[in-house]
Amino acid sequence: MSKIIASAAIRGSHKVFRQAEDLLQKVIAEKGEDYHFEFPDTAYALPLIYGITGFEVKTLKDMKTALRMTQDLLHDEPEEKLWTPYLGEALDSGMATLFAEEIWLALRYIEGLEPTKDPETGYVYNGFITDTVQRNLGIQLVDGRMPGFAAIIGAAPDDDTAVRIVRELQEKNILVFLSGSSNGDSVTKQLLRKKVELGWDVYIVPLGTETEHTLYALDWAIRASMIFGGVKPGDYKGNLKYQKDRVFAFALPLGGLDDVKWATGAGAITMGFPAICDTDVPVIHPTGVCTYEEVDKELDHDKIVQKAIEVRGLKVLVEKPPIPIAYGPAFEGERIRKEETFIEFGGTRSPAFEWAKLRELEEIEDGKVNIIGENWKERYEQGGVMPLGILVEIAGRKMQPDFLSIVERRLHHNINEGQGIWHMGQRDINWIRISHAAKQAGFSLEDIGKIHHAMTHKRFSTIIDKVEITLFTDEEDVVKWREEARIDWKLRDERLASLTDESVDTFYSCLLCQSFAPSHVCVITPERLGLCGAYNWLDGKAAYEIDPTGGNQPVPKGELVDPRFGRYTGVDDYLKQASGGAVETLNLYTIMENPMTSCGCFECIVAIIPEANGVMIVQRGHTGMTPIGMKFSTLAGTVGGGVQTPGFMGIGVNFITSKKFLFGDGGIKRIVWMTKAIKERVKDKFQQIAEAEGVPDLLDKIADETVCEDSEKLVEFLTEAGHPALEMESII
């Protein structure tokens, strides 16, 4: 362990401590010790302090206590002749730095200084990362689309190098956090100067202007162990081990390293995250994982990302279609505005469709891209608006008609993952835009076909053997083929609507989230989709055919033990094995007894309201209060982590309108409160079910946040409205 590094880390920790202490004294003088504070939309107080120590910081007085805990970790500031550093003291100082940074940032929120606004550019940084964002990204982290995240601190040698490093991370689907500055510059400013789009949608998230803002990324990381892993606050060994083993993060400090960077880096090392630097520093291996690596030559900036991936052990699987633009999920959220558009297809501007059709192997030619239409090259080169029909013909020995809708859904992602091309909708309401930048890079109409060919093969490699693409550009052809597609879609929808839990003998599991929540097992049935909302029964069936050893496995139903609550012997047997004995039995259709476990990335939470003899439903991202006295973020802390919690359950939104929703508890008539946003999203199908249940005005009798946010007013509303739950048998 270098004495220079350890000395710098300890000096830096004292600097950050004094900075937090001074600001705390100032804020207490202004607001008093009892002033209450919480970061936006989180149930984890000051997450790092809470996760490591178990101490929940809620007031300025609590911050004083936490700062004393921080002081206990600090060692005497190094003096050249008297002090000899060693690894333990440096790492202690690193953790003390993170604690002090977290307190300092919380105080800045109180002072209205966060999120940071750059005085030069006017750009407003992200600031604290909410629990909602964490859960939104959960499914991408566990299914491999996002293999990890990088924290870039400082500035690259020049703007082009900054863009090159970030683009490489994007192409590898790695989430990028930006913080800090170097000589007044930063990667954020460099990207803004190059007009690179920033934000969660494109995997580039600027956190703030100082090194200390890197703490937001570490706050985000520590919550993963508590949200998904079920590790308890205060279990510092469990939380730190989870970070090292399951949170695949690394830092890229660019430019000079000052004391605060060294101190923050020592804290990151304690959490198991390596740092790959571009300056001449000693090479240290304190944990066997965390490494400082020299890359001080200009050429080596081309290698820094790959070196970081190797050191951290990320599994990056990216296969780019043969097209002239960058490609990967990081570009999926990219927006193309009207003024940036070279040409567009569909939407309300022209007729369009995209249709996957099953063929016999001898009927199609793999890799062939047909473009049918007069003068299509000239019309494409002119830009503007064109009709476009996309026919994706597929054949495979293991391909089944039921999988066609899954292939079609992926067409959206196929297009959207290209940089400079944009897609919305599906079937006959699709809308595609190609930007001027993509056109200038050489993107052609044929490249749409190349993308669909390459990515359909990649995503369905074991069930699809051939893919042929035909693009129709004349309006007459587009309309004619669209009508044929509509007939096929109608027949397909009728077939899927007939699937019920009773009509199949096999359910499917989803184990993807076990990489984060080891004891959680999702059981997906025809009438109950996965709680993340991303996987239904057909998805599970197709995924198993594609990868028989993957995260979706068949679950034989076995004998039906309880038809009301939905308990099956085969499901119980599978759960015991797949959860390592943590879960022994499951009732699919009730919230009250052995309900489904949750990983943490559920779309909604269903929770019992005993006073109203019913349940409430609140969606991820809702920040208001609910009638049980808890916000979504607090509720979510009781539901996730792979545990069964009677009376509370995470679900996917579409389960609300399933006939099996709370079937054992009385179905949709038990819903007494749900947010206005959910009402709007499910209202059409909900109305159909309500009419079938004999309560056509049920939706109007269900309260939302505009009516009340407490149980007393809720009961008053339900009584006046004559809600059926008040007349049903007790839910408890």
Secondary structure as UniProt FT lines:
FT   HELIX           3..31
FT   TURN            33..34
FT   TURN            40..41
FT   HELIX           47..53
FT   HELIX           60..73
FT   TURN            80..82
FT   HELIX           87..110
FT   TURN            111..112
FT   TURN            119..121
FT   HELIX           131..142
FT   STRAND          149..154
FT   HELIX           159..171
FT   TURN            172..173
FT   STRAND          175..179
FT   TURN            183..184
FT   HELIX           187..193
FT   TURN            194..195
FT   HELIX           200..202
FT   STRAND          204..206
FT   HELIX           211..214
FT   HELIX           215..227
FT   TURN            233..234
FT   HELIX           236..246
FT   STRAND          249..254
FT   HELIX           259..270
FT   TURN            271..272
FT   STRAND          275..276
FT   STRAND          292..293
FT   HELIX           298..302
FT   HELIX           304..312
FT   HELIX           329..331
FT   TURN            332..333
FT   HELIX           338..340
FT   STRAND          341..346
FT   TURN            347..349
FT   STRAND          352..358
FT   HELIX           361..363
FT   TURN            366..367
FT   STRAND          369..372
FT   TURN            374..375
FT   HELIX           376..382
FT   STRAND          384..386
FT   STRAND          388..395
FT   TURN            397..398
FT   HELIX           401..403
FT   HELIX           404..416
FT   TURN            419..420
FT   STRAND          421..424
FT   TURN            427..428
FT   STRAND          431..435
FT   HELIX           436..440
FT   TURN            441..442
FT   HELIX           445..459
FT   TURN            460..463
FT   STRAND          466..472
FT   HELIX           475..497
FT   HELIX           501..503
FT   STRAND          506..510
FT   HELIX           512..515
FT   TURN            518..519
FT   STRAND          522..525
FT   TURN            526..527
FT   TURN            531..532
FT   HELIX           537..546
FT   TURN            548..549
FT   STRAND          554..556
FT   STRAND          560..562
FT   TURN            563..566
FT   STRAND          567..568
FT   HELIX           569..578
FT   TURN            579..581
FT   TURN            588..589
FT   STRAND          604..609
FT   HELIX           610..612
FT   STRAND          614..619
FT   TURN            620..621
FT   TURN            627..628
FT   HELIX           632..639
FT   TURN            646..647
FT   STRAND          648..651
FT   HELIX           653..657
FT   TURN            659..662
FT   HELIX           663..665
FT   HELIX           667..670
FT   STRAND          671..674
FT   HELIX           676..692
FT   TURN            693..694
FT   TURN            696..697
FT   HELIX           698..701
FT   TURN            705..707
FT   HELIX           711..721
FT   HELIX           724..727
//
